[in-house]
Amino acid sequence: MGGISIWQLVIIAVIVVLLFGTKKLRNLGSDLGSAVKGFKSAVTDDTAKTEEEKTSADSLADKSVEQSKVVEKEKDQA
């Protein structure tokens, strides 16, 4: 009783095509597809940047630890 049948969906689709036309619907579909592609590439780029930042932060932390060890050795020798 509460579901939408296939015939109701067909009627809605026909009404939408009559109102907007196939050209506008085709443009809408391609615009939506390019928006999804852009979103996916932005998410991928953001993830890659985050990983690069973590790697560079780790290397900076390693360098600072090495420098502090060198400074401690110099203090011990002096």
Secondary structure, 3 states (H helix, E strand, C coil): CCCCCHHHHHHHHHHHHHHHCHHHHHHHHHHHHHHHHHHHHHHHHHHHHHHHHHHHHHHHHHHHHHHHHHHHHHHHHC
